[in-house]
Amino acid sequence: MPRWITVETASGATPALTFVMNRASPLYAGRQSLEAVADVLARACGHWGTGAEYLLNTVSHLEAKGIRDRNLWRLQRLVAELIERNPAEGNAL
């Protein structure tokens, strides 16, 4: 579910849109390792593109804004490695 929150930045407080999972939902998978998440993102594809593309777009835009999230970049590296190991299969690892 989308939620608006206030985040603190170097320029002060600013609104930010976040997406929150209802942990009581049967769709909630619980905590997953970065490796497990990378496996899903390397395979995922929807109407608007792949999970890998969405992740790269996210980390690239954050970086352009001066926001570097080491866990997202680690996840990006893991996804890229999975795709590189299985190039013929693309997003159907």
PyMOL Python script that loads the backbone (N, CA, C, O; Angstrom):
from pymol import cmd

cmd.read_pdbstr("""\
ATOM      1  N   MET A   1       0.840  -1.174   0.000  1.00  0.00           N
ATOM      2  CA  MET A   1       0.000   0.000   0.000  1.00  0.00           C
ATOM      3  C   MET A   1       0.888   1.241   0.000  1.00  0.00           C
ATOM      4  O   MET A   1       1.842   1.304   0.776  1.00  0.00           O
ATOM      5  N   PRO A   2       0.609   2.211  -0.833  1.00  0.00           N
ATOM      6  CA  PRO A   2       1.409   3.438  -0.817  1.00  0.00           C
ATOM      7  C   PRO A   2       1.083   4.277   0.417  1.00  0.00           C
ATOM      8  O   PRO A   2      -0.067   4.365   0.849  1.00  0.00           O
ATOM      9  N   ARG A   3       2.120   4.883   0.964  1.00  0.00           N
ATOM     10  CA  ARG A   3       1.965   5.766   2.122  1.00  0.00           C
ATOM     11  C   ARG A   3       2.898   6.957   1.968  1.00  0.00           C
ATOM     12  O   ARG A   3       4.041   6.809   1.536  1.00  0.00           O
ATOM     13  N   TRP A   4       2.412   8.123   2.319  1.00  0.00           N
ATOM     14  CA  TRP A   4       3.253   9.317   2.363  1.00  0.00           C
ATOM     15  C   TRP A   4       3.862   9.418   3.750  1.00  0.00           C
ATOM     16  O   TRP A   4       3.158   9.305   4.754  1.00  0.00           O
ATOM     17  N   ILE A   5       5.176   9.633   3.806  1.00  0.00           N
ATOM     18  CA  ILE A   5       5.870   9.845   5.070  1.00  0.00           C
ATOM     19  C   ILE A   5       6.739  11.088   4.927  1.00  0.00           C
ATOM     20  O   ILE A   5       6.913  11.603   3.823  1.00  0.00           O
ATOM     21  N   THR A   6       7.276  11.561   6.023  1.00  0.00           N
ATOM     22  CA  THR A   6       8.221  12.668   5.995  1.00  0.00           C
ATOM     23  C   THR A   6       9.607  12.111   6.280  1.00  0.00           C
ATOM     24  O   THR A   6       9.805  11.388   7.257  1.00  0.00           O
ATOM     25  N   VAL A   7      10.562  12.448   5.427  1.00  0.00           N
ATOM     26  CA  VAL A   7      11.942  12.000   5.616  1.00  0.00           C
ATOM     27  C   VAL A   7      12.843  13.203   5.824  1.00  0.00           C
ATOM     28  O   VAL A   7      12.563  14.299   5.339  1.00  0.00           O
ATOM     29  N   GLU A   8      13.929  12.984   6.553  1.00  0.00           N
ATOM     30  CA  GLU A   8      14.903  14.042   6.789  1.00  0.00           C
ATOM     31  C   GLU A   8      16.002  13.953   5.739  1.00  0.00           C
ATOM     32  O   GLU A   8      16.562  12.882   5.505  1.00  0.00           O
ATOM     33  N   THR A   9      16.305  15.081   5.111  1.00  0.00           N
ATOM     34  CA  THR A   9      17.379  15.156   4.129  1.00  0.00           C
ATOM     35  C   THR A   9      18.346  16.248   4.557  1.00  0.00           C
ATOM     36  O   THR A   9      18.099  16.949   5.538  1.00  0.00           O
ATOM     37  N   ALA A  10      19.439  16.396   3.832  1.00  0.00           N
ATOM     38  CA  ALA A  10      20.395  17.466   4.113  1.00  0.00           C
ATOM     39  C   ALA A  10      19.737  18.834   3.959  1.00  0.00           C
ATOM     40  O   ALA A  10      20.182  19.809   4.566  1.00  0.00           O
ATOM     41  N   SER A  11      18.680  18.910   3.151  1.00  0.00           N
ATOM     42  CA  SER A  11      17.956  20.167   2.929  1.00  0.00           C
ATOM     43  C   SER A  11      16.785  20.343   3.883  1.00  0.00           C
ATOM     44  O   SER A  11      16.069  21.341   3.812  1.00  0.00           O
ATOM     45  N   GLY A  12      16.587  19.381   4.772  1.00  0.00           N
ATOM     46  CA  GLY A  12      15.465  19.458   5.707  1.00  0.00           C
ATOM     47  C   GLY A  12      14.436  18.379   5.428  1.00  0.00           C
ATOM     48  O   GLY A  12      14.664  17.481   4.618  1.00  0.00           O
ATOM     49  N   ALA A  13      13.312  18.475   6.102  1.00  0.00           N
ATOM     50  CA  ALA A  13      12.239  17.487   5.956  1.00  0.00           C
ATOM     51  C   ALA A  13      11.569  17.627   4.592  1.00  0.00           C
ATOM     52  O   ALA A  13      11.388  18.730   4.075  1.00  0.00           O
ATOM     53  N   THR A  14      11.207  16.473   4.023  1.00  0.00           N
ATOM     54  CA  THR A  14      10.510  16.463   2.733  1.00  0.00           C
ATOM     55  C   THR A  14       9.566  15.258   2.685  1.00  0.00           C
ATOM     56  O   THR A  14       9.861  14.219   3.274  1.00  0.00           O
ATOM     57  N   PRO A  15       8.436  15.391   1.988  1.00  0.00           N
ATOM     58  CA  PRO A  15       7.539  14.240   1.878  1.00  0.00           C
ATOM     59  C   PRO A  15       8.126  13.190   0.933  1.00  0.00           C
ATOM     60  O   PRO A  15       8.822  13.522  -0.027  1.00  0.00           O
ATOM     61  N   ALA A  16       7.835  11.925   1.217  1.00  0.00           N
ATOM     62  CA  ALA A  16       8.303  10.824   0.370  1.00  0.00           C
ATOM     63  C   ALA A  16       7.212   9.769   0.295  1.00  0.00           C
ATOM     64  O   ALA A  16       6.539   9.472   1.282  1.00  0.00           O
ATOM     65  N   LEU A  17       7.055   9.213  -0.890  1.00  0.00           N
ATOM     66  CA  LEU A  17       6.089   8.138  -1.092  1.00  0.00           C
ATOM     67  C   LEU A  17       6.783   6.812  -0.813  1.00  0.00           C
ATOM     68  O   LEU A  17       7.837   6.528  -1.383  1.00  0.00           O
ATOM     69  N   THR A  18       6.203   6.010   0.052  1.00  0.00           N
ATOM     70  CA  THR A  18       6.744   4.694   0.369  1.00  0.00           C
ATOM     71  C   THR A  18       5.688   3.645   0.068  1.00  0.00           C
ATOM     72  O   THR A  18       4.508   3.961  -0.088  1.00  0.00           O
ATOM     73  N   PHE A  19       6.116   2.416  -0.010  1.00  0.00           N
ATOM     74  CA  PHE A  19       5.192   1.305  -0.220  1.00  0.00           C
ATOM     75  C   PHE A  19       5.347   0.341   0.948  1.00  0.00           C
ATOM     76  O   PHE A  19       6.447  -0.122   1.249  1.00  0.00           O
ATOM     77  N   VAL A  20       4.240   0.053   1.590  1.00  0.00           N
ATOM     78  CA  VAL A  20       4.240  -0.731   2.815  1.00  0.00           C
ATOM     79  C   VAL A  20       3.471  -2.026   2.595  1.00  0.00           C
ATOM     80  O   VAL A  20       2.398  -2.023   1.992  1.00  0.00           O
ATOM     81  N   MET A  21       4.018  -3.119   3.081  1.00  0.00           N
ATOM     82  CA  MET A  21       3.354  -4.420   2.986  1.00  0.00           C
ATOM     83  C   MET A  21       2.621  -4.698   4.281  1.00  0.00           C
ATOM     84  O   MET A  21       3.156  -4.486   5.369  1.00  0.00           O
ATOM     85  N   ASN A  22       1.405  -5.168   4.157  1.00  0.00           N
ATOM     86  CA  ASN A  22       0.627  -5.591   5.313  1.00  0.00           C
ATOM     87  C   ASN A  22       1.171  -6.949   5.752  1.00  0.00           C
ATOM     88  O   ASN A  22       0.980  -7.947   5.057  1.00  0.00           O
ATOM     89  N   ARG A  23       1.843  -6.993   6.896  1.00  0.00           N
ATOM     90  CA  ARG A  23       2.473  -8.230   7.360  1.00  0.00           C
ATOM     91  C   ARG A  23       1.457  -9.301   7.740  1.00  0.00           C
ATOM     92  O   ARG A  23       1.818 -10.467   7.901  1.00  0.00           O
ATOM     93  N   ALA A  24       0.208  -8.924   7.882  1.00  0.00           N
ATOM     94  CA  ALA A  24      -0.838  -9.916   8.179  1.00  0.00           C
ATOM     95  C   ALA A  24      -1.386 -10.548   6.899  1.00  0.00           C
ATOM     96  O   ALA A  24      -2.146 -11.514   6.962  1.00  0.00           O
ATOM     97  N   SER A  25      -1.009 -10.016   5.752  1.00  0.00           N
ATOM     98  CA  SER A  25      -1.494 -10.520   4.468  1.00  0.00           C
ATOM     99  C   SER A  25      -0.915 -11.899   4.171  1.00  0.00           C
ATOM    100  O   SER A  25       0.244 -12.167   4.485  1.00  0.00           O
ATOM    101  N   PRO A  26      -1.716 -12.774   3.568  1.00  0.00           N
ATOM    102  CA  PRO A  26      -1.178 -14.077   3.160  1.00  0.00           C
ATOM    103  C   PRO A  26      -0.133 -13.942   2.041  1.00  0.00           C
ATOM    104  O   PRO A  26       0.596 -14.894   1.765  1.00  0.00           O
ATOM    105  N   LEU A  27      -0.056 -12.784   1.404  1.00  0.00           N
ATOM    106  CA  LEU A  27       0.928 -12.544   0.351  1.00  0.00           C
ATOM    107  C   LEU A  27       2.282 -12.116   0.905  1.00  0.00           C
ATOM    108  O   LEU A  27       3.266 -12.068   0.166  1.00  0.00           O
ATOM    109  N   TYR A  28       2.341 -11.805   2.200  1.00  0.00           N
ATOM    110  CA  TYR A  28       3.590 -11.368   2.819  1.00  0.00           C
ATOM    111  C   TYR A  28       4.533 -12.555   2.943  1.00  0.00           C
ATOM    112  O   TYR A  28       4.184 -13.567   3.552  1.00  0.00           O
ATOM    113  N   ALA A  29       5.717 -12.439   2.373  1.00  0.00           N
ATOM    114  CA  ALA A  29       6.678 -13.549   2.352  1.00  0.00           C
ATOM    115  C   ALA A  29       7.601 -13.551   3.562  1.00  0.00           C
ATOM    116  O   ALA A  29       8.360 -14.502   3.751  1.00  0.00           O
ATOM    117  N   GLY A  30       7.554 -12.520   4.375  1.00  0.00           N
ATOM    118  CA  GLY A  30       8.462 -12.447   5.518  1.00  0.00           C
ATOM    119  C   GLY A  30       9.833 -11.960   5.098  1.00  0.00           C
ATOM    120  O   GLY A  30      10.065 -11.636   3.933  1.00  0.00           O
ATOM    121  N   ARG A  31      10.726 -11.914   6.052  1.00  0.00           N
ATOM    122  CA  ARG A  31      12.094 -11.476   5.745  1.00  0.00           C
ATOM    123  C   ARG A  31      12.756 -12.466   4.804  1.00  0.00           C
ATOM    124  O   ARG A  31      12.667 -13.680   4.990  1.00  0.00           O
ATOM    125  N   GLN A  32      13.418 -11.931   3.798  1.00  0.00           N
ATOM    126  CA  GLN A  32      14.125 -12.747   2.818  1.00  0.00           C
ATOM    127  C   GLN A  32      15.575 -12.284   2.763  1.00  0.00           C
ATOM    128  O   GLN A  32      15.858 -11.106   2.978  1.00  0.00           O
ATOM    129  N   SER A  33      16.481 -13.188   2.482  1.00  0.00           N
ATOM    130  CA  SER A  33      17.886 -12.811   2.303  1.00  0.00           C
ATOM    131  C   SER A  33      18.009 -11.995   1.014  1.00  0.00           C
ATOM    132  O   SER A  33      17.147 -12.075   0.139  1.00  0.00           O
ATOM    133  N   LEU A  34      19.089 -11.208   0.900  1.00  0.00           N
ATOM    134  CA  LEU A  34      19.314 -10.464  -0.346  1.00  0.00           C
ATOM    135  C   LEU A  34      19.458 -11.433  -1.517  1.00  0.00           C
ATOM    136  O   LEU A  34      19.038 -11.124  -2.632  1.00  0.00           O
ATOM    137  N   GLU A  35      20.047 -12.597  -1.272  1.00  0.00           N
ATOM    138  CA  GLU A  35      20.216 -13.588  -2.336  1.00  0.00           C
ATOM    139  C   GLU A  35      18.865 -14.101  -2.831  1.00  0.00           C
ATOM    140  O   GLU A  35      18.671 -14.279  -4.034  1.00  0.00           O
ATOM    141  N   ALA A  36      17.939 -14.339  -1.916  1.00  0.00           N
ATOM    142  CA  ALA A  36      16.601 -14.809  -2.303  1.00  0.00           C
ATOM    143  C   ALA A  36      15.850 -13.727  -3.079  1.00  0.00           C
ATOM    144  O   ALA A  36      15.176 -14.019  -4.067  1.00  0.00           O
ATOM    145  N   VAL A  37      15.969 -12.481  -2.627  1.00  0.00           N
ATOM    146  CA  VAL A  37      15.318 -11.367  -3.321  1.00  0.00           C
ATOM    147  C   VAL A  37      15.931 -11.196  -4.713  1.00  0.00           C
ATOM    148  O   VAL A  37      15.218 -10.972  -5.691  1.00  0.00           O
ATOM    149  N   ALA A  38      17.265 -11.306  -4.790  1.00  0.00           N
ATOM    150  CA  ALA A  38      17.950 -11.177  -6.087  1.00  0.00           C
ATOM    151  C   ALA A  38      17.456 -12.238  -7.059  1.00  0.00           C
ATOM    152  O   ALA A  38      17.243 -11.950  -8.237  1.00  0.00           O
ATOM    153  N   ASP A  39      17.272 -13.455  -6.576  1.00  0.00           N
ATOM    154  CA  ASP A  39      16.788 -14.537  -7.436  1.00  0.00           C
ATOM    155  C   ASP A  39      15.417 -14.200  -8.018  1.00  0.00           C
ATOM    156  O   ASP A  39      15.168 -14.438  -9.200  1.00  0.00           O
ATOM    157  N   VAL A  40      14.539 -13.655  -7.203  1.00  0.00           N
ATOM    158  CA  VAL A  40      13.204 -13.280  -7.679  1.00  0.00           C
ATOM    159  C   VAL A  40      13.303 -12.133  -8.684  1.00  0.00           C
ATOM    160  O   VAL A  40      12.693 -12.187  -9.752  1.00  0.00           O
ATOM    161  N   LEU A  41      14.074 -11.094  -8.343  1.00  0.00           N
ATOM    162  CA  LEU A  41      14.177  -9.932  -9.234  1.00  0.00           C
ATOM    163  C   LEU A  41      14.820 -10.282 -10.570  1.00  0.00           C
ATOM    164  O   LEU A  41      14.461  -9.712 -11.600  1.00  0.00           O
ATOM    165  N   ALA A  42      15.762 -11.209 -10.560  1.00  0.00           N
ATOM    166  CA  ALA A  42      16.420 -11.609 -11.810  1.00  0.00           C
ATOM    167  C   ALA A  42      15.454 -12.333 -12.740  1.00  0.00           C
ATOM    168  O   ALA A  42      15.659 -12.352 -13.954  1.00  0.00           O
ATOM    169  N   ARG A  43      14.406 -12.925 -12.184  1.00  0.00           N
ATOM    170  CA  ARG A  43      13.432 -13.674 -12.973  1.00  0.00           C
ATOM    171  C   ARG A  43      12.152 -12.897 -13.278  1.00  0.00           C
ATOM    172  O   ARG A  43      11.464 -13.188 -14.257  1.00  0.00           O
ATOM    173  N   ALA A  44      11.841 -11.924 -12.451  1.00  0.00           N
ATOM    174  CA  ALA A  44      10.540 -11.251 -12.519  1.00  0.00           C
ATOM    175  C   ALA A  44      10.401 -10.373 -13.763  1.00  0.00           C
ATOM    176  O   ALA A  44      11.330  -9.671 -14.162  1.00  0.00           O
ATOM    177  N   CYS A  45       9.224 -10.435 -14.352  1.00  0.00           N
ATOM    178  CA  CYS A  45       8.910  -9.598 -15.503  1.00  0.00           C
ATOM    179  C   CYS A  45       7.417  -9.320 -15.488  1.00  0.00           C
ATOM    180  O   CYS A  45       6.600 -10.222 -15.302  1.00  0.00           O
ATOM    181  N   GLY A  46       7.080  -8.067 -15.685  1.00  0.00           N
ATOM    182  CA  GLY A  46       5.679  -7.681 -15.704  1.00  0.00           C
ATOM    183  C   GLY A  46       5.363  -6.856 -16.930  1.00  0.00           C
ATOM    184  O   GLY A  46       6.164  -6.769 -17.861  1.00  0.00           O
ATOM    185  N   HIS A  47       4.195  -6.254 -16.922  1.00  0.00           N
ATOM    186  CA  HIS A  47       3.744  -5.451 -18.063  1.00  0.00           C
ATOM    187  C   HIS A  47       4.653  -4.260 -18.332  1.00  0.00           C
ATOM    188  O   HIS A  47       4.777  -3.824 -19.477  1.00  0.00           O
ATOM    189  N   TRP A  48       5.290  -3.731 -17.293  1.00  0.00           N
ATOM    190  CA  TRP A  48       6.078  -2.506 -17.437  1.00  0.00           C
ATOM    191  C   TRP A  48       7.565  -2.761 -17.454  1.00  0.00           C
ATOM    192  O   TRP A  48       8.347  -1.813 -17.397  1.00  0.00           O
ATOM    193  N   GLY A  49       7.981  -4.008 -17.531  1.00  0.00           N
ATOM    194  CA  GLY A  49       9.409  -4.314 -17.598  1.00  0.00           C
ATOM    195  C   GLY A  49       9.807  -5.386 -16.600  1.00  0.00           C
ATOM    196  O   GLY A  49       8.962  -6.046 -15.993  1.00  0.00           O
ATOM    197  N   THR A  50      11.111  -5.542 -16.446  1.00  0.00           N
ATOM    198  CA  THR A  50      11.633  -6.590 -15.575  1.00  0.00           C
ATOM    199  C   THR A  50      11.939  -6.051 -14.179  1.00  0.00           C
ATOM    200  O   THR A  50      12.093  -4.848 -13.972  1.00  0.00           O
ATOM    201  N   GLY A  51      12.019  -6.975 -13.242  1.00  0.00           N
ATOM    202  CA  GLY A  51      12.423  -6.603 -11.889  1.00  0.00           C
ATOM    203  C   GLY A  51      13.831  -6.047 -11.887  1.00  0.00           C
ATOM    204  O   GLY A  51      14.127  -5.102 -11.156  1.00  0.00           O
ATOM    205  N   ALA A  52      14.711  -6.629 -12.707  1.00  0.00           N
ATOM    206  CA  ALA A  52      16.099  -6.170 -12.799  1.00  0.00           C
ATOM    207  C   ALA A  52      16.164  -4.735 -13.314  1.00  0.00           C
ATOM    208  O   ALA A  52      16.936  -3.924 -12.802  1.00  0.00           O
ATOM    209  N   GLU A  53      15.358  -4.421 -14.320  1.00  0.00           N
ATOM    210  CA  GLU A  53      15.332  -3.049 -14.866  1.00  0.00           C
ATOM    211  C   GLU A  53      14.813  -2.064 -13.817  1.00  0.00           C
ATOM    212  O   GLU A  53      15.356  -0.969 -13.662  1.00  0.00           O
ATOM    213  N   TYR A  54      13.776  -2.454 -13.111  1.00  0.00           N
ATOM    214  CA  TYR A  54      13.200  -1.583 -12.083  1.00  0.00           C
ATOM    215  C   TYR A  54      14.228  -1.307 -10.989  1.00  0.00           C
ATOM    216  O   TYR A  54      14.371  -0.168 -10.542  1.00  0.00           O
ATOM    217  N   LEU A  55      14.941  -2.342 -10.558  1.00  0.00           N
ATOM    218  CA  LEU A  55      15.965  -2.170  -9.528  1.00  0.00           C
ATOM    219  C   LEU A  55      17.078  -1.250 -10.012  1.00  0.00           C
ATOM    220  O   LEU A  55      17.468  -0.327  -9.297  1.00  0.00           O
ATOM    221  N   LEU A  56      17.596  -1.487 -11.214  1.00  0.00           N
ATOM    222  CA  LEU A  56      18.669  -0.640 -11.746  1.00  0.00           C
ATOM    223  C   LEU A  56      18.203   0.804 -11.877  1.00  0.00           C
ATOM    224  O   LEU A  56      18.943   1.729 -11.541  1.00  0.00           O
ATOM    225  N   ASN A  57      16.995   1.000 -12.359  1.00  0.00           N
ATOM    226  CA  ASN A  57      16.438   2.341 -12.486  1.00  0.00           C
ATOM    227  C   ASN A  57      16.352   3.021 -11.114  1.00  0.00           C
ATOM    228  O   ASN A  57      16.668   4.203 -10.975  1.00  0.00           O
ATOM    229  N   THR A  58      15.925   2.264 -10.118  1.00  0.00           N
ATOM    230  CA  THR A  58      15.793   2.809  -8.765  1.00  0.00           C
ATOM    231  C   THR A  58      17.142   3.227  -8.199  1.00  0.00           C
ATOM    232  O   THR A  58      17.293   4.359  -7.740  1.00  0.00           O
ATOM    233  N   VAL A  59      18.133   2.322  -8.223  1.00  0.00           N
ATOM    234  CA  VAL A  59      19.428   2.658  -7.630  1.00  0.00           C
ATOM    235  C   VAL A  59      20.129   3.767  -8.416  1.00  0.00           C
ATOM    236  O   VAL A  59      20.818   4.600  -7.828  1.00  0.00           O
ATOM    237  N   SER A  60      19.960   3.785  -9.728  1.00  0.00           N
ATOM    238  CA  SER A  60      20.576   4.839 -10.551  1.00  0.00           C
ATOM    239  C   SER A  60      19.987   6.206 -10.234  1.00  0.00           C
ATOM    240  O   SER A  60      20.722   7.185 -10.105  1.00  0.00           O
ATOM    241  N   HIS A  61      18.661   6.276 -10.109  1.00  0.00           N
ATOM    242  CA  HIS A  61      18.027   7.558  -9.796  1.00  0.00           C
ATOM    243  C   HIS A  61      18.347   8.012  -8.376  1.00  0.00           C
ATOM    244  O   HIS A  61      18.545   9.205  -8.143  1.00  0.00           O
ATOM    245  N   LEU A  62      18.401   7.095  -7.439  1.00  0.00           N
ATOM    246  CA  LEU A  62      18.801   7.464  -6.080  1.00  0.00           C
ATOM    247  C   LEU A  62      20.221   8.015  -6.077  1.00  0.00           C
ATOM    248  O   LEU A  62      20.493   9.040  -5.453  1.00  0.00           O
ATOM    249  N   GLU A  63      21.119   7.337  -6.771  1.00  0.00           N
ATOM    250  CA  GLU A  63      22.508   7.776  -6.853  1.00  0.00           C
ATOM    251  C   GLU A  63      22.606   9.176  -7.478  1.00  0.00           C
ATOM    252  O   GLU A  63      23.385  10.011  -7.019  1.00  0.00           O
ATOM    253  N   ALA A  64      21.817   9.423  -8.519  1.00  0.00           N
ATOM    254  CA  ALA A  64      21.817  10.743  -9.166  1.00  0.00           C
ATOM    255  C   ALA A  64      21.372  11.837  -8.208  1.00  0.00           C
ATOM    256  O   ALA A  64      21.742  13.000  -8.368  1.00  0.00           O
ATOM    257  N   LYS A  65      20.578  11.463  -7.214  1.00  0.00           N
ATOM    258  CA  LYS A  65      20.115  12.428  -6.204  1.00  0.00           C
ATOM    259  C   LYS A  65      21.057  12.478  -5.006  1.00  0.00           C
ATOM    260  O   LYS A  65      20.779  13.156  -4.017  1.00  0.00           O
ATOM    261  N   GLY A  66      22.172  11.758  -5.099  1.00  0.00           N
ATOM    262  CA  GLY A  66      23.138  11.760  -3.997  1.00  0.00           C
ATOM    263  C   GLY A  66      22.795  10.786  -2.883  1.00  0.00           C
ATOM    264  O   GLY A  66      23.317  10.893  -1.774  1.00  0.00           O
ATOM    265  N   ILE A  67      21.913   9.832  -3.180  1.00  0.00           N
ATOM    266  CA  ILE A  67      21.513   8.842  -2.170  1.00  0.00           C
ATOM    267  C   ILE A  67      22.107   7.503  -2.584  1.00  0.00           C
ATOM    268  O   ILE A  67      21.745   6.947  -3.621  1.00  0.00           O
ATOM    269  N   ARG A  68      23.020   6.993  -1.768  1.00  0.00           N
ATOM    270  CA  ARG A  68      23.634   5.689  -2.071  1.00  0.00           C
ATOM    271  C   ARG A  68      23.261   4.718  -0.965  1.00  0.00           C
ATOM    272  O   ARG A  68      23.663   4.870   0.188  1.00  0.00           O
ATOM    273  N   ASP A  69      22.493   3.732  -1.342  1.00  0.00           N
ATOM    274  CA  ASP A  69      22.056   2.701  -0.406  1.00  0.00           C
ATOM    275  C   ASP A  69      22.879   1.445  -0.682  1.00  0.00           C
ATOM    276  O   ASP A  69      22.685   0.783  -1.701  1.00  0.00           O
ATOM    277  N   ARG A  70      23.792   1.121   0.220  1.00  0.00           N
ATOM    278  CA  ARG A  70      24.718   0.007  -0.043  1.00  0.00           C
ATOM    279  C   ARG A  70      23.995  -1.328  -0.212  1.00  0.00           C
ATOM    280  O   ARG A  70      24.445  -2.177  -0.981  1.00  0.00           O
ATOM    281  N   ASN A  71      22.879  -1.525   0.499  1.00  0.00           N
ATOM    282  CA  ASN A  71      22.149  -2.784   0.352  1.00  0.00           C
ATOM    283  C   ASN A  71      21.465  -2.885  -1.005  1.00  0.00           C
ATOM    284  O   ASN A  71      21.430  -3.961  -1.602  1.00  0.00           O
ATOM    285  N   LEU A  72      20.918  -1.768  -1.502  1.00  0.00           N
ATOM    286  CA  LEU A  72      20.315  -1.807  -2.839  1.00  0.00           C
ATOM    287  C   LEU A  72      21.367  -2.048  -3.903  1.00  0.00           C
ATOM    288  O   LEU A  72      21.113  -2.774  -4.864  1.00  0.00           O
ATOM    289  N   TRP A  73      22.570  -1.442  -3.752  1.00  0.00           N
ATOM    290  CA  TRP A  73      23.625  -1.677  -4.729  1.00  0.00           C
ATOM    291  C   TRP A  73      24.135  -3.112  -4.640  1.00  0.00           C
ATOM    292  O   TRP A  73      24.469  -3.713  -5.661  1.00  0.00           O
ATOM    293  N   ARG A  74      24.199  -3.664  -3.435  1.00  0.00           N
ATOM    294  CA  ARG A  74      24.586  -5.079  -3.303  1.00  0.00           C
ATOM    295  C   ARG A  74      23.555  -5.965  -3.994  1.00  0.00           C
ATOM    296  O   ARG A  74      23.905  -6.916  -4.694  1.00  0.00           O
ATOM    297  N   LEU A  75      22.280  -5.640  -3.786  1.00  0.00           N
ATOM    298  CA  LEU A  75      21.212  -6.382  -4.453  1.00  0.00           C
ATOM    299  C   LEU A  75      21.343  -6.265  -5.958  1.00  0.00           C
ATOM    300  O   LEU A  75      21.170  -7.253  -6.671  1.00  0.00           O
ATOM    301  N   GLN A  76      21.646  -5.074  -6.455  1.00  0.00           N
ATOM    302  CA  GLN A  76      21.837  -4.851  -7.889  1.00  0.00           C
ATOM    303  C   GLN A  76      22.962  -5.726  -8.426  1.00  0.00           C
ATOM    304  O   GLN A  76      22.829  -6.332  -9.490  1.00  0.00           O
ATOM    305  N   ARG A  77      24.076  -5.790  -7.686  1.00  0.00           N
ATOM    306  CA  ARG A  77      25.200  -6.632  -8.125  1.00  0.00           C
ATOM    307  C   ARG A  77      24.805  -8.111  -8.174  1.00  0.00           C
ATOM    308  O   ARG A  77      25.155  -8.823  -9.115  1.00  0.00           O
ATOM    309  N   LEU A  78      24.073  -8.565  -7.149  1.00  0.00           N
ATOM    310  CA  LEU A  78      23.638  -9.959  -7.117  1.00  0.00           C
ATOM    311  C   LEU A  78      22.721 -10.289  -8.304  1.00  0.00           C
ATOM    312  O   LEU A  78      22.867 -11.339  -8.930  1.00  0.00           O
ATOM    313  N   VAL A  79      21.785  -9.395  -8.607  1.00  0.00           N
ATOM    314  CA  VAL A  79      20.873  -9.601  -9.738  1.00  0.00           C
ATOM    315  C   VAL A  79      21.669  -9.643 -11.046  1.00  0.00           C
ATOM    316  O   VAL A  79      21.446 -10.516 -11.885  1.00  0.00           O
ATOM    317  N   ALA A  80      22.588  -8.707 -11.212  1.00  0.00           N
ATOM    318  CA  ALA A  80      23.397  -8.669 -12.433  1.00  0.00           C
ATOM    319  C   ALA A  80      24.212  -9.948 -12.582  1.00  0.00           C
ATOM    320  O   ALA A  80      24.329 -10.482 -13.685  1.00  0.00           O
ATOM    321  N   GLU A  81      24.774 -10.443 -11.484  1.00  0.00           N
ATOM    322  CA  GLU A  81      25.556 -11.684 -11.537  1.00  0.00           C
ATOM    323  C   GLU A  81      24.680 -12.867 -11.954  1.00  0.00           C
ATOM    324  O   GLU A  81      25.102 -13.694 -12.762  1.00  0.00           O
ATOM    325  N   LEU A  82      23.476 -12.951 -11.413  1.00  0.00           N
ATOM    326  CA  LEU A  82      22.565 -14.039 -11.788  1.00  0.00           C
ATOM    327  C   LEU A  82      22.228 -13.987 -13.269  1.00  0.00           C
ATOM    328  O   LEU A  82      22.211 -15.019 -13.941  1.00  0.00           O
ATOM    329  N   ILE A  83      21.963 -12.800 -13.776  1.00  0.00           N
ATOM    330  CA  ILE A  83      21.613 -12.653 -15.199  1.00  0.00           C
ATOM    331  C   ILE A  83      22.822 -12.958 -16.081  1.00  0.00           C
ATOM    332  O   ILE A  83      22.680 -13.582 -17.133  1.00  0.00           O
ATOM    333  N   GLU A  84      24.019 -12.519 -15.658  1.00  0.00           N
ATOM    334  CA  GLU A  84      25.235 -12.788 -16.438  1.00  0.00           C
ATOM    335  C   GLU A  84      25.526 -14.289 -16.499  1.00  0.00           C
ATOM    336  O   GLU A  84      26.016 -14.779 -17.516  1.00  0.00           O
ATOM    337  N   ARG A  85      25.232 -15.019 -15.428  1.00  0.00           N
ATOM    338  CA  ARG A  85      25.474 -16.460 -15.406  1.00  0.00           C
ATOM    339  C   ARG A  85      24.509 -17.231 -16.306  1.00  0.00           C
ATOM    340  O   ARG A  85      24.797 -18.358 -16.708  1.00  0.00           O
ATOM    341  N   ASN A  86      23.367 -16.624 -16.621  1.00  0.00           N
ATOM    342  CA  ASN A  86      22.335 -17.301 -17.409  1.00  0.00           C
ATOM    343  C   ASN A  86      21.849 -16.409 -18.551  1.00  0.00           C
ATOM    344  O   ASN A  86      20.648 -16.169 -18.671  1.00  0.00           O
ATOM    345  N   PRO A  87      22.771 -15.909 -19.398  1.00  0.00           N
ATOM    346  CA  PRO A  87      22.353 -14.936 -20.429  1.00  0.00           C
ATOM    347  C   PRO A  87      21.355 -15.483 -21.432  1.00  0.00           C
ATOM    348  O   PRO A  87      20.486 -14.738 -21.884  1.00  0.00           O
ATOM    349  N   ALA A  88      21.442 -16.736 -21.793  1.00  0.00           N
ATOM    350  CA  ALA A  88      20.539 -17.290 -22.805  1.00  0.00           C
ATOM    351  C   ALA A  88      19.109 -17.375 -22.297  1.00  0.00           C
ATOM    352  O   ALA A  88      18.158 -17.357 -23.078  1.00  0.00           O
ATOM    353  N   GLU A  89      18.969 -17.466 -20.993  1.00  0.00           N
ATOM    354  CA  GLU A  89      17.637 -17.605 -20.430  1.00  0.00           C
ATOM    355  C   GLU A  89      16.993 -16.275 -20.071  1.00  0.00           C
ATOM    356  O   GLU A  89      15.808 -16.226 -19.741  1.00  0.00           O
ATOM    357  N   GLY A  90      17.768 -15.192 -20.132  1.00  0.00           N
ATOM    358  CA  GLY A  90      17.223 -13.871 -19.836  1.00  0.00           C
ATOM    359  C   GLY A  90      16.572 -13.823 -18.482  1.00  0.00           C
ATOM    360  O   GLY A  90      17.193 -14.168 -17.476  1.00  0.00           O
ATOM    361  N   ASN A  91      15.310 -13.392 -18.443  1.00  0.00           N
ATOM    362  CA  ASN A  91      14.601 -13.274 -17.178  1.00  0.00           C
ATOM    363  C   ASN A  91      13.842 -14.536 -16.816  1.00  0.00           C
ATOM    364  O   ASN A  91      12.969 -14.509 -15.949  1.00  0.00           O
ATOM    365  N   ALA A  92      14.159 -15.613 -17.454  1.00  0.00           N
ATOM    366  CA  ALA A  92      13.517 -16.878 -17.116  1.00  0.00           C
ATOM    367  C   ALA A  92      14.563 -17.842 -16.572  1.00  0.00           C
ATOM    368  O   ALA A  92      14.590 -19.013 -16.949  1.00  0.00           O
ATOM    369  N   LEU A  93      15.429 -17.345 -15.679  1.00  0.00           N
ATOM    370  CA  LEU A  93      16.510 -18.147 -15.123  1.00  0.00           C
ATOM    371  C   LEU A  93      16.024 -19.540 -14.841  1.00  0.00           C
ATOM    372  O   LEU A  93      16.792 -20.376 -14.365  1.00  0.00           O
TER     373      LEU A  93
END
""", "prot")
cmd.dss("prot")
cmd.show_as("cartoon", "prot")
cmd.util.cbc("prot")
cmd.orient("prot")
